[in-house]
Amino acid sequence: MFNPGATPRLFNSAWKLRVHSLHTLNKETGVQRSVRDIEKVLSHEQPGVRWVYEQLVKGELYLVGQPVVSLTHTSQVFYYECLLRHRGDGFKYNPFLILEQFDTVRLLDHCVVSTVIAMLEQAPALSLGCNVSARSAHLDDDWWGILARLQQHPAIASRLTLELTETAKLPTERQAQDFVQAFRAAGAKVAIDDFGTGFGTIDCVRKLSAQLVKIDKGYLHRARASAADALLFQRLVALSGCLGEQVIVEGIETPDDLAIAQASGAANGQGFLFGRPAALSVASVVLLAHA
């Protein structure tokens, strides 16, 4: 059973020292390292990898938001999930799968999270979340720099949610646990995205101790027409409630979907019924190479 009162093991004096030292290092060398990292991916042998980062450098990538709402009071927004978009004709393929395949997604994830934090700084009334690939879930200098930024601004950290995707394997279980615990210790929330699909096992999700579990929309959609699938959905919600503090049902598109989700006991929901991805109240933010 998940223990929401458990103290992340990295929340100690050594963790604070690590955050402080990396924050100082980032001030001195962050720009040079960012330029070096960008140059590396811009010369990558895989055309799809090069194209994504070319668009990033050109300022063609930006973020929109979709609300995650309370299922008890659907006008109450829990947070907005920030989703990556392209200013031109859109993505002609799933760029994240290619970046994960060639282990080049971490730089993009750093940029997205840094940009979301910048948006939170601009809009004190907003709570925002964004995806982070499982491949990126291990602490490096850039993550420590971001953690230092959050530690200095707890009011921002408390409004940030990182959603770990399951489309790729975790680097290692221990590294992923350290990643989750570090961001929790800094005051942010962590969610398991699209639970029930991908590489995330029940045991792995249990050990990660994320606060939020988001159930993949396919389970709700199948529950529309099948009694067996409806029962499976209800049991998956119950299981997810044992793995995290709150459950979020994805893919709510109709009033019937809402009724199924509410009857399951889940706390929050997301889907077209509550709003499609759209510009947020904060000014449109172009994704920067290192916000």
Buried (B, 14 or more C-beta within 10 A) or exposed (E): EBEEEEEBEBBEEEBBEBBBEBBEBBEEEBEEBBEEBBEEBBEBEBEBBBBBBBBBBEEBBBBBBBBBBBBEEBEEBBBBBBBBBBEEEEBEEEBBBBBBBBEBBBBBBBBBBBBBBBBBBEBEEBBBBBBBBBBBBBBEBBBBBBBBBBBEBEEBBBBBBBBBBBBBBBBEEEEBBBBBBBBBBBBBBBBBBBBBBBEBEEEBBBBBBBBBBBBBBBBBBBBBEEEEBBEBBBEBBEBBBEBBBBBBBBBBBEEEBBEBBBEBEBBBBBBEBBBEBEEBEBEEBBBBBBB
